[in-house]
Amino acid sequence: MMSESEVQQRIQMEGPKYSCVLMRNNSGALPDNTGRIIRYGLGHVAKTSIKSSDLIGITTLTITPEMVGKTIGVFTAIEVKVEGWKLGNSEREKSQEEFIKWVKSKGGIASFCTSVEEFKNLLIG
């Protein structure tokens, strides 16, 4: 069984084959030299129910005939989990799911992925 890190790396390597470039989105919080908490990472906001995904990027799509020649980039967020993982009820998982729902509601591509195969299926439909 592949670890989450291995799945993540393989998804990042596979992405360009489907016009998708993904970057690792480290997030968390650390105190600065005055003791203030500095939060980092996309979509990681204190006291919210939204926690951003592990991988963030753009998937390039070519528009349908009525917009011939235009290319657009679609915001893409992948929350990577270990092979065999199933969505549970933890606060963290619910927060990650909320981010995925938010991205999709805005027209983006987002999902939990436990394998390269799931990732490919997400992109090619």
C-alpha positions as protocol buffer text, in pm:
chain_id: "A"
residue {
  index: 1
  type: MET
  ca { x: 0 y: 0 z: 0 }
}
residue {
  index: 2
  type: MET
  ca { x: 134 y: 344 z: -95 }
}
residue {
  index: 3
  type: SER
  ca { x: 166 y: 615 z: 169 }
}
residue {
  index: 4
  type: GLU
  ca { x: -14 y: 948 z: 130 }
}
residue {
  index: 5
  type: SER
  ca { x: 317 y: 1109 z: 35 }
}
residue {
  index: 6
  type: GLU
  ca { x: 379 y: 853 z: -240 }
}
residue {
  index: 7
  type: VAL
  ca { x: 26 y: 894 z: -378 }
}
residue {
  index: 8
  type: GLN
  ca { x: 72 y: 1272 z: -374 }
}
residue {
  index: 9
  type: GLN
  ca { x: 402 y: 1260 z: -561 }
}
residue {
  index: 10
  type: ARG
  ca { x: 262 y: 1025 z: -825 }
}
residue {
  index: 11
  type: ILE
  ca { x: -43 y: 1247 z: -878 }
}
residue {
  index: 12
  type: GLN
  ca { x: 185 y: 1550 z: -921 }
}
residue {
  index: 13
  type: MET
  ca { x: 393 y: 1362 z: -1179 }
}
residue {
  index: 14
  type: GLU
  ca { x: 83 y: 1239 z: -1364 }
}
residue {
  index: 15
  type: GLY
  ca { x: -89 y: 1579 z: -1377 }
}
residue {
  index: 16
  type: PRO
  ca { x: 99 y: 1730 z: -1676 }
}
residue {
  index: 17
  type: LYS
  ca { x: -18 y: 1438 z: -1894 }
}
residue {
  index: 18
  type: TYR
  ca { x: -369 y: 1585 z: -1847 }
}
residue {
  index: 19
  type: SER
  ca { x: -271 y: 1956 z: -1869 }
}
residue {
  index: 20
  type: CYS
  ca { x: -282 y: 1987 z: -1491 }
}
residue {
  index: 21
  type: VAL
  ca { x: -1 y: 2140 z: -1288 }
}
residue {
  index: 22
  type: LEU
  ca { x: -29 y: 2090 z: -912 }
}
residue {
  index: 23
  type: MET
  ca { x: 176 y: 2244 z: -633 }
}
residue {
  index: 24
  type: ARG
  ca { x: 207 y: 2128 z: -273 }
}
residue {
  index: 25
  type: ASN
  ca { x: 4 y: 2352 z: -46 }
}
residue {
  index: 26
  type: ASN
  ca { x: 166 y: 2342 z: 295 }
}
residue {
  index: 27
  type: SER
  ca { x: -56 y: 2499 z: 559 }
}
residue {
  index: 28
  type: GLY
  ca { x: -45 y: 2553 z: 930 }
}
residue {
  index: 29
  type: ALA
  ca { x: 46 y: 2810 z: 1191 }
}
residue {
  index: 30
  type: LEU
  ca { x: 356 y: 2919 z: 1379 }
}
residue {
  index: 31
  type: PRO
  ca { x: 427 y: 3197 z: 1629 }
}
residue {
  index: 32
  type: ASP
  ca { x: 640 y: 3489 z: 1506 }
}
residue {
  index: 33
  type: ASN
  ca { x: 909 y: 3651 z: 1722 }
}
residue {
  index: 34
  type: THR
  ca { x: 642 y: 3853 z: 1908 }
}
residue {
  index: 35
  type: GLY
  ca { x: 429 y: 3547 z: 1983 }
}
residue {
  index: 36
  type: ARG
  ca { x: 158 y: 3627 z: 1728 }
}
residue {
  index: 37
  type: ILE
  ca { x: 27 y: 3325 z: 1539 }
}
residue {
  index: 38
  type: ILE
  ca { x: 102 y: 3348 z: 1168 }
}
residue {
  index: 39
  type: ARG
  ca { x: -109 y: 3121 z: 950 }
}
residue {
  index: 40
  type: TYR
  ca { x: 10 y: 3007 z: 610 }
}
residue {
  index: 41
  type: GLY
  ca { x: -130 y: 2807 z: 324 }
}
residue {
  index: 42
  type: LEU
  ca { x: -423 y: 2867 z: 93 }
}
residue {
  index: 43
  type: GLY
  ca { x: -766 y: 2864 z: 253 }
}
residue {
  index: 44
  type: HIS
  ca { x: -645 y: 2791 z: 603 }
}
residue {
  index: 45
  type: VAL
  ca { x: -842 y: 3045 z: 803 }
}
residue {
  index: 46
  type: ALA
  ca { x: -876 y: 3038 z: 1180 }
}
residue {
  index: 47
  type: LYS
  ca { x: -1221 y: 2957 z: 1316 }
}
residue {
  index: 48
  type: THR
  ca { x: -1366 y: 2851 z: 982 }
}
residue {
  index: 49
  type: SER
  ca { x: -1484 y: 2514 z: 861 }
}
residue {
  index: 50
  type: ILE
  ca { x: -1270 y: 2530 z: 548 }
}
residue {
  index: 51
  type: LYS
  ca { x: -923 y: 2377 z: 523 }
}
residue {
  index: 52
  type: SER
  ca { x: -753 y: 2382 z: 184 }
}
residue {
  index: 53
  type: SER
  ca { x: -638 y: 2076 z: -7 }
}
residue {
  index: 54
  type: ASP
  ca { x: -290 y: 1922 z: -23 }
}
residue {
  index: 55
  type: LEU
  ca { x: -239 y: 1999 z: -391 }
}
residue {
  index: 56
  type: ILE
  ca { x: -347 y: 2322 z: -561 }
}
residue {
  index: 57
  type: GLY
  ca { x: -309 y: 2408 z: -927 }
}
residue {
  index: 58
  type: ILE
  ca { x: -454 y: 2479 z: -1266 }
}
residue {
  index: 59
  type: THR
  ca { x: -599 y: 2243 z: -1526 }
}
residue {
  index: 60
  type: THR
  ca { x: -588 y: 2383 z: -1879 }
}
residue {
  index: 61
  type: LEU
  ca { x: -900 y: 2328 z: -2090 }
}
residue {
  index: 62
  type: THR
  ca { x: -984 y: 2426 z: -2446 }
}
residue {
  index: 63
  type: ILE
  ca { x: -1327 y: 2581 z: -2482 }
}
residue {
  index: 64
  type: THR
  ca { x: -1607 y: 2436 z: -2694 }
}
residue {
  index: 65
  type: PRO
  ca { x: -1671 y: 2540 z: -3060 }
}
residue {
  index: 66
  type: GLU
  ca { x: -1849 y: 2865 z: -2980 }
}
residue {
  index: 67
  type: MET
  ca { x: -1530 y: 2992 z: -2817 }
}
residue {
  index: 68
  type: VAL
  ca { x: -1281 y: 2830 z: -3054 }
}
residue {
  index: 69
  type: GLY
  ca { x: -919 y: 2889 z: -2979 }
}
residue {
  index: 70
  type: LYS
  ca { x: -960 y: 3015 z: -2625 }
}
residue {
  index: 71
  type: THR
  ca { x: -786 y: 2826 z: -2351 }
}
residue {
  index: 72
  type: ILE
  ca { x: -883 y: 2861 z: -1988 }
}
residue {
  index: 73
  type: GLY
  ca { x: -727 y: 2751 z: -1663 }
}
residue {
  index: 74
  type: VAL
  ca { x: -955 y: 2585 z: -1411 }
}
residue {
  index: 75
  type: PHE
  ca { x: -865 y: 2602 z: -1042 }
}
residue {
  index: 76
  type: THR
  ca { x: -787 y: 2248 z: -924 }
}
residue {
  index: 77
  type: ALA
  ca { x: -763 y: 2120 z: -565 }
}
residue {
  index: 78
  type: ILE
  ca { x: -675 y: 1763 z: -471 }
}
residue {
  index: 79
  type: GLU
  ca { x: -691 y: 1636 z: -112 }
}
residue {
  index: 80
  type: VAL
  ca { x: -462 y: 1332 z: -112 }
}
residue {
  index: 81
  type: LYS
  ca { x: -530 y: 1039 z: 117 }
}
residue {
  index: 82
  type: VAL
  ca { x: -363 y: 701 z: 165 }
}
residue {
  index: 83
  type: GLU
  ca { x: -480 y: 415 z: -58 }
}
residue {
  index: 84
  type: GLY
  ca { x: -799 y: 259 z: 74 }
}
residue {
  index: 85
  type: TRP
  ca { x: -901 y: 566 z: 278 }
}
residue {
  index: 86
  type: LYS
  ca { x: -1273 y: 635 z: 325 }
}
residue {
  index: 87
  type: LEU
  ca { x: -1431 y: 965 z: 430 }
}
residue {
  index: 88
  type: GLY
  ca { x: -1500 y: 970 z: 802 }
}
residue {
  index: 89
  type: ASN
  ca { x: -1655 y: 1216 z: 1044 }
}
residue {
  index: 90
  type: SER
  ca { x: -1348 y: 1389 z: 1185 }
}
residue {
  index: 91
  type: GLU
  ca { x: -1354 y: 1768 z: 1204 }
}
residue {
  index: 92
  type: ARG
  ca { x: -1048 y: 1784 z: 977 }
}
residue {
  index: 93
  type: GLU
  ca { x: -1206 y: 1565 z: 707 }
}
residue {
  index: 94
  type: LYS
  ca { x: -1530 y: 1766 z: 722 }
}
residue {
  index: 95
  type: SER
  ca { x: -1328 y: 2088 z: 682 }
}
residue {
  index: 96
  type: GLN
  ca { x: -1141 y: 1943 z: 384 }
}
residue {
  index: 97
  type: GLU
  ca { x: -1469 y: 1829 z: 232 }
}
residue {
  index: 98
  type: GLU
  ca { x: -1611 y: 2184 z: 274 }
}
residue {
  index: 99
  type: PHE
  ca { x: -1318 y: 2326 z: 75 }
}
residue {
  index: 100
  type: ILE
  ca { x: -1374 y: 2068 z: -201 }
}
residue {
  index: 101
  type: LYS
  ca { x: -1745 y: 2156 z: -214 }
}
residue {
  index: 102
  type: TRP
  ca { x: -1663 y: 2529 z: -226 }
}
residue {
  index: 103
  type: VAL
  ca { x: -1417 y: 2487 z: -516 }
}
residue {
  index: 104
  type: LYS
  ca { x: -1666 y: 2277 z: -712 }
}
residue {
  index: 105
  type: SER
  ca { x: -1946 y: 2529 z: -646 }
}
residue {
  index: 106
  type: LYS
  ca { x: -1730 y: 2795 z: -815 }
}
residue {
  index: 107
  type: GLY
  ca { x: -1666 y: 2581 z: -1125 }
}
residue {
  index: 108
  type: GLY
  ca { x: -1334 y: 2436 z: -1015 }
}
residue {
  index: 109
  type: ILE
  ca { x: -1213 y: 2077 z: -1012 }
}
residue {
  index: 110
  type: ALA
  ca { x: -1174 y: 1926 z: -665 }
}
residue {
  index: 111
  type: SER
  ca { x: -1182 y: 1589 z: -494 }
}
residue {
  index: 112
  type: PHE
  ca { x: -1031 y: 1354 z: -242 }
}
residue {
  index: 113
  type: CYS
  ca { x: -793 y: 1116 z: -425 }
}
residue {
  index: 114
  type: THR
  ca { x: -638 y: 797 z: -290 }
}
residue {
  index: 115
  type: SER
  ca { x: -466 y: 693 z: -612 }
}
residue {
  index: 116
  type: VAL
  ca { x: -341 y: 816 z: -948 }
}
residue {
  index: 117
  type: GLU
  ca { x: -632 y: 627 z: -1107 }
}
residue {
  index: 118
  type: GLU
  ca { x: -888 y: 831 z: -909 }
}
residue {
  index: 119
  type: PHE
  ca { x: -708 y: 1149 z: -1011 }
}
residue {
  index: 120
  type: LYS
  ca { x: -709 y: 1052 z: -1380 }
}
residue {
  index: 121
  type: ASN
  ca { x: -1080 y: 964 z: -1364 }
}
residue {
  index: 122
  type: LEU
  ca { x: -1152 y: 1302 z: -1209 }
}
residue {
  index: 123
  type: LEU
  ca { x: -982 y: 1485 z: -1496 }
}
residue {
  index: 124
  type: ILE
  ca { x: -1106 y: 1278 z: -1789 }
}
residue {
  index: 125
  type: GLY
  ca { x: -1455 y: 1225 z: -1648 }
}
